[in-house]
């Protein structure tokens, strides 16, 4: 009889311990999911200064429209270009052309066709002065654009592989006026490729840059 009672107590304790472990596992999983969701910055719920931002894409005709609400910009890209769902932790976005894929949907080369970076210009300087300090005068202002825009005049470069030519074109875009000395956001768009068809790819990339819009 005592043995039966002891066995019954052991079974009850075992069931209780299993229940506690299951509840603990469920609480851990719930907190883990909440942390994962909180780490994704959205304009409606900004929880930190820097971190991954949610990117949205929408098919419009023959294009994909990429929108980054947090950093206030949008771009129109070909449907075939590979766009991530979130930015990098730094806020940068790397976009790949189909010809730059080593294996479709698996991995990419180190060189994206287009990179969007967000910089902050210091207060007290005109944009041209700030560029001179940061880039040493390798960018020239271009006209006939809706925003104050500078473009790199050094277009060719050599990659780490001496047999591989890499070509880069860089744009700096600001929604401020040229005589504005306030601190403001600078959007850096970099077109880059090491493919043999680099001239064609870069022309495609520059057409995408022309669709860049700063959201109000």
Secondary structure, DSSP 4 states (H G I P E B T S, - for coil): -HHHHHHHHHHHHHHHHHHHHHHHHHHHHHHHHHHHHHTSBBTTB--SSSS-BB-EEEEETTEEEEEETTTTEEEEEETTSB--SB--TTS-EEEB-GGGEEETTTEE-S--SEEEEEEEEPTTS-HHHHHHHHHTT-EEEE-SSSSEEEEES--EEE-SSTTSEEEEEEEEEESS-TT--S-EEEEEEEEEE-STTHHHHHHHHHHHHTT-EE--
